[in-house]
Amino acid sequence: MKRLFTALAALGLSAIMLSAQDFNAAVEAFNAGAQALETSKTEALAQFRAALEQASACEGEEAEELVGKCKEAITSTLISVAKEQINDANYDEALITLSEAKTLAAEYENESAAASVSELVPNVYLRKGSVQLKDKDFAGAAASFKEVVALNPEDAQANLLLGQALLQGGNTDDAIVSLTKANELGSPQAPKALSSAYLRQGQAFAKAGKNADAVTAYEKSIEVAPSANAYKLLAGTCTKLGKNSAAIDAYKKYLELEPKAKDAADVIYTIAATAEKAGNKATAKEYYQKLSGTKYAEQAAARLKLL
């Protein structure tokens, strides 16, 4: 029995020695990782992971403390690597790195690292989408900006960029939804962009022969951000629908916004002719008189005599 106790004691001592060796190896690996941070983060990560594995096999408060430091070092290094990848415009690689960091942050219960990842991911998609938009990859840009909006629905800039990407990609209806949201969130660029989207929608309706819908779209465009082009398109469509009074009002607004327009004489003549057709002699005379000295001077004089 005495021999058995002696043998067990020897085994216990051996285990303690092995544990101490493992802990020392873990410390050495951790320190090597810390030194490698200045030259190679890939090497640093490898050392920190080796240290974590070795320290996890040890017992005691010191080993437990080292495990915590290893976990913190791994997540912070991954985030640092991701930031470098972002700065180098390696956005897909950065997203992969951040995905790993997110998983480990959750596993290690590291709230600080998780918060950093949550802040960085939308920024990566925003940068990636901006590059895609510049390169005219509208589908790719829209997909990137959708990721940002999914993460931060109240981000005015992301909604604006998503709307612009969708609009340029030909998806007018969805663009209007995103641009409307951006406008509601106070984006200063949103009104003009949304107005343009409604114009494009109106032109599509007009091309399809849906003139009433086109008028509605043009009116929405004007409501968001009045423009000479919107009034001109509205006037032309109202004329097709026989809404002469509305057409005249829209043409007048067009001239108010573009008094020196190249087609000003054409528009003035159209107003006069439309007013005459509608039986509005006063307006017809007023606008025929404005054509003195233009290419319509002779025709206008003839109409004035008849009136």
C-alpha positions as CSV (number, residue, x, y, z in Angstrom):
1,M,0.0,0.0,0.0
2,K,2.9,2.3,0.8
3,R,4.3,1.7,-2.6
4,L,0.9,2.5,-4.2
5,F,0.7,5.9,-2.4
6,T,4.3,6.7,-3.4
7,A,3.4,5.9,-7.1
8,L,0.2,8.0,-6.9
9,A,2.2,10.9,-5.4
10,A,4.7,10.7,-8.2
11,L,1.9,10.8,-10.7
12,G,0.4,13.8,-9.1
13,L,3.8,15.6,-9.0
14,S,4.3,14.7,-12.7
15,A,0.9,16.1,-13.6
16,I,1.6,19.4,-11.7
17,M,4.9,19.7,-13.6
18,L,3.2,19.1,-16.9
19,S,0.5,21.6,-16.1
20,A,3.2,24.2,-15.2
21,Q,5.0,23.5,-18.4
22,D,1.8,23.9,-20.4
23,F,1.1,27.2,-18.6
24,N,4.6,28.5,-19.3
25,A,4.3,27.5,-23.0
26,A,0.9,29.3,-23.1
27,V,2.5,32.4,-21.6
28,E,5.4,32.2,-24.1
29,A,2.9,31.9,-27.0
30,F,0.9,34.8,-25.8
31,N,4.0,37.0,-25.5
32,A,5.1,35.9,-29.0
33,G,1.7,36.9,-30.3
34,A,1.9,40.3,-28.6
35,Q,5.3,40.9,-30.2
36,A,4.1,39.7,-33.6
37,L,1.3,42.3,-33.7
38,E,3.8,44.9,-35.0
39,T,4.9,42.8,-38.0
40,S,2.3,40.1,-38.8
41,K,-1.2,40.0,-37.4
42,T,-1.6,36.6,-39.0
43,E,1.3,35.3,-36.9
44,A,0.0,37.1,-33.9
45,L,-3.4,35.4,-34.3
46,A,-1.8,32.0,-34.6
47,Q,0.2,32.5,-31.4
48,F,-2.8,33.8,-29.5
49,R,-4.8,30.8,-30.5
50,A,-2.0,28.4,-29.5
51,A,-1.8,30.2,-26.2
52,L,-5.6,29.9,-25.7
53,E,-5.5,26.1,-26.4
54,Q,-2.6,25.6,-24.0
55,A,-4.0,27.8,-21.2
56,S,-7.4,26.1,-21.5
57,A,-5.8,22.8,-20.6
58,C,-4.4,24.3,-17.4
59,E,-6.0,24.8,-14.0
60,G,-5.9,27.7,-11.6
61,E,-6.6,31.4,-11.5
62,E,-3.6,32.4,-13.5
63,A,-4.5,30.0,-16.3
64,E,-8.1,31.3,-16.2
65,E,-6.9,34.9,-16.4
66,L,-4.6,34.0,-19.4
67,V,-7.5,32.4,-21.2
68,G,-9.5,35.6,-20.8
69,K,-6.6,37.6,-22.2
70,C,-6.1,35.3,-25.1
71,K,-9.8,35.6,-26.1
72,E,-9.7,39.4,-25.9
73,A,-6.5,39.4,-27.9
74,I,-7.9,37.2,-30.6
75,T,-11.1,39.3,-31.1
76,S,-9.3,42.6,-31.0
77,T,-6.7,41.4,-33.5
78,L,-9.4,40.2,-35.9
79,I,-11.1,43.5,-35.7
80,S,-7.8,45.3,-36.3
81,V,-7.2,43.0,-39.4
82,A,-10.7,43.9,-40.6
83,K,-10.0,47.6,-40.3
84,E,-6.8,47.2,-42.4
85,Q,-8.8,45.3,-45.0
86,I,-11.4,48.1,-45.1
87,N,-8.8,50.7,-45.6
88,D,-7.3,48.6,-48.4
89,A,-10.8,48.4,-50.0
90,N,-10.8,44.6,-49.5
91,Y,-14.5,44.7,-48.4
92,D,-15.4,41.1,-49.0
93,E,-12.4,39.9,-47.0
94,A,-13.2,42.4,-44.2
95,L,-16.8,41.0,-44.0
96,I,-15.5,37.5,-43.6
97,T,-13.0,38.6,-40.9
98,L,-15.8,40.5,-39.1
99,S,-18.1,37.5,-39.3
100,E,-15.5,35.4,-37.5
101,A,-15.0,38.2,-35.0
102,K,-18.7,38.4,-34.4
103,T,-19.0,34.6,-33.8
104,L,-16.1,34.6,-31.4
105,A,-17.3,37.7,-29.6
106,A,-20.6,35.9,-28.9
107,E,-18.8,32.7,-27.9
108,Y,-16.4,34.6,-25.6
109,E,-19.2,36.9,-24.3
110,N,-17.1,39.9,-25.3
111,E,-19.7,42.7,-25.5
112,S,-17.2,45.4,-26.4
113,A,-15.9,43.4,-29.4
114,A,-19.5,42.6,-30.5
115,A,-20.3,46.3,-30.4
116,S,-17.2,47.2,-32.5
117,V,-18.2,44.6,-35.1
118,S,-21.8,45.8,-35.2
119,E,-20.5,49.3,-35.9
120,L,-18.0,48.3,-38.6
121,V,-20.2,45.9,-40.7
122,P,-22.6,48.6,-41.9
123,N,-19.7,50.8,-42.7
124,V,-18.1,48.1,-44.9
125,Y,-21.3,47.6,-46.8
126,L,-21.7,51.4,-47.2
127,R,-18.2,51.7,-48.6
128,K,-18.6,48.7,-50.9
129,G,-21.9,49.9,-52.2
130,S,-20.5,53.4,-52.9
131,V,-17.7,51.9,-55.0
132,Q,-20.2,49.7,-56.9
133,L,-22.4,52.7,-57.5
134,K,-19.5,54.6,-58.9
135,D,-18.6,51.6,-61.1
136,K,-22.2,51.5,-62.3
137,D,-22.8,48.1,-60.8
138,F,-26.3,49.2,-59.7
139,A,-27.5,45.7,-58.8
140,G,-24.5,45.1,-56.6
141,A,-24.7,48.6,-55.0
142,A,-28.4,48.1,-54.2
143,A,-27.6,44.7,-52.6
144,S,-24.9,46.3,-50.4
145,F,-27.1,49.3,-49.4
146,K,-29.9,46.9,-48.5
147,E,-27.6,45.2,-46.0
148,V,-27.0,48.6,-44.4
149,V,-30.7,49.4,-44.3
150,A,-31.4,46.0,-42.8
151,L,-29.0,46.7,-40.0
152,N,-29.9,50.4,-39.6
153,P,-33.4,51.1,-41.0
154,E,-33.3,54.7,-39.8
155,D,-30.0,55.5,-41.6
156,A,-31.1,58.4,-43.9
157,Q,-27.9,58.2,-46.1
158,A,-28.2,54.5,-46.6
159,N,-31.8,54.8,-47.7
160,L,-30.9,57.6,-50.0
161,L,-28.1,55.6,-51.6
162,L,-30.3,52.5,-51.9
163,G,-32.9,54.6,-53.7
164,Q,-30.4,56.1,-56.1
165,A,-28.9,52.6,-56.9
166,L,-32.4,51.2,-57.5
167,L,-33.4,54.2,-59.6
168,Q,-30.3,54.0,-61.8
169,G,-30.8,50.2,-62.1
170,G,-34.3,50.8,-63.5
171,N,-36.3,49.7,-60.4
172,T,-38.3,52.9,-60.1
173,D,-41.1,51.8,-57.8
174,D,-38.7,50.4,-55.1
175,A,-36.5,53.4,-55.5
176,I,-39.4,55.7,-54.6
177,V,-40.0,53.6,-51.4
178,S,-36.4,54.0,-50.3
179,L,-36.2,57.7,-51.3
180,T,-39.4,58.5,-49.5
181,K,-38.0,56.9,-46.4
182,A,-34.8,59.0,-46.8
183,N,-36.9,62.1,-47.2
184,E,-38.9,61.3,-44.1
185,L,-35.6,60.9,-42.2
186,G,-34.4,64.3,-43.3
187,S,-31.8,63.6,-46.0
188,P,-31.1,67.0,-47.7
189,Q,-30.5,65.2,-51.0
190,A,-33.7,63.1,-50.9
191,P,-36.3,65.6,-52.2
192,K,-34.5,66.2,-55.5
193,A,-33.8,62.5,-55.9
194,L,-37.4,61.5,-55.0
195,S,-38.8,64.2,-57.4
196,S,-36.6,62.7,-60.2
197,A,-37.9,59.2,-59.4
198,Y,-41.5,60.3,-59.7
199,L,-40.7,62.0,-63.0
200,R,-39.2,58.8,-64.3
201,Q,-42.3,56.9,-63.1
202,G,-44.5,59.4,-64.8
203,Q,-42.7,59.1,-68.1
204,A,-43.0,55.3,-67.9
205,F,-46.8,55.6,-67.3
206,A,-47.1,58.1,-70.2
207,K,-45.1,55.8,-72.5
208,A,-47.5,53.0,-71.6
209,G,-50.5,55.2,-72.4
210,K,-51.5,55.5,-68.7
211,N,-51.8,59.3,-68.9
212,A,-53.9,59.7,-65.7
213,D,-51.3,57.8,-63.7
214,A,-48.6,59.9,-65.3
215,V,-50.3,63.1,-64.2
216,T,-50.4,61.8,-60.6
217,A,-46.7,60.9,-60.7
218,Y,-45.8,64.4,-62.1
219,E,-47.9,66.1,-59.5
220,K,-46.1,64.1,-56.7
221,S,-42.8,65.1,-58.3
222,I,-43.8,68.8,-58.1
223,E,-45.1,68.4,-54.5
224,V,-41.7,67.0,-53.4
225,A,-39.5,69.4,-55.3
226,P,-40.9,71.6,-58.1
227,S,-39.0,71.6,-61.3
228,A,-39.5,73.2,-64.8
229,N,-39.3,69.8,-66.4
230,A,-42.0,68.3,-64.2
231,Y,-44.4,71.2,-65.1
232,K,-43.6,70.8,-68.8
233,L,-44.3,67.1,-68.7
234,L,-47.4,67.6,-66.7
235,A,-48.7,70.2,-69.1
236,G,-48.2,68.0,-72.1
237,T,-50.0,65.0,-70.5
238,C,-52.9,67.2,-69.3
239,T,-53.3,68.4,-72.9
240,K,-53.6,64.7,-74.0
241,L,-56.3,64.2,-71.4
242,G,-58.2,67.3,-72.6
243,K,-57.4,69.2,-69.3
244,N,-56.7,72.5,-71.1
245,S,-56.9,74.7,-68.0
246,A,-54.5,72.5,-66.0
247,A,-52.2,72.3,-69.0
248,I,-52.1,76.1,-69.3
249,D,-51.4,76.5,-65.6
250,A,-48.5,74.0,-65.8
251,Y,-47.0,75.7,-68.8
252,K,-47.1,79.0,-67.0
253,K,-45.3,77.5,-64.1
254,Y,-42.7,76.1,-66.5
255,L,-42.1,79.6,-67.9
256,E,-41.9,81.0,-64.4
257,L,-39.1,78.6,-63.5
258,E,-37.4,78.8,-67.0
259,P,-38.1,82.3,-68.4
260,K,-35.2,82.1,-70.7
261,A,-35.9,78.6,-71.9
262,K,-34.9,77.8,-75.5
263,D,-38.4,76.7,-76.2
264,A,-40.1,79.6,-74.5
265,A,-41.7,80.9,-77.7
266,D,-43.0,77.4,-78.5
267,V,-44.5,77.2,-75.0
268,I,-46.1,80.7,-75.2
269,Y,-47.6,79.9,-78.5
270,T,-48.9,76.6,-77.1
271,I,-50.5,78.4,-74.2
272,A,-52.2,80.9,-76.5
273,A,-53.5,78.3,-78.9
274,T,-54.7,76.1,-76.0
275,A,-56.5,79.0,-74.4
276,E,-58.1,80.0,-77.7
277,K,-59.3,76.4,-78.2
278,A,-60.7,76.4,-74.7
279,G,-62.5,79.6,-75.3
280,N,-60.3,81.6,-72.9
281,K,-59.9,84.7,-75.2
282,A,-58.3,86.9,-72.6
283,T,-55.4,84.4,-72.0
284,A,-55.1,83.7,-75.7
285,K,-54.7,87.4,-76.5
286,E,-52.3,88.0,-73.7
287,Y,-50.0,85.2,-74.8
288,Y,-50.3,85.9,-78.6
289,Q,-49.1,89.4,-77.8
290,K,-46.0,88.0,-76.1
291,L,-44.9,86.5,-79.4
292,S,-44.0,89.8,-81.0
293,G,-40.4,89.6,-82.4
294,T,-40.4,85.7,-82.3
295,K,-40.7,83.2,-85.0
296,Y,-44.4,83.0,-84.3
297,A,-45.0,86.8,-84.7
298,E,-46.8,86.6,-88.0
299,Q,-49.1,83.7,-86.9
300,A,-49.8,85.4,-83.6
301,A,-50.8,88.7,-85.3
302,A,-53.2,86.7,-87.5
303,R,-54.8,85.0,-84.6
304,L,-55.1,88.3,-82.7
305,K,-57.0,89.8,-85.6
306,L,-59.5,86.9,-85.6
307,L,-59.9,87.3,-81.8
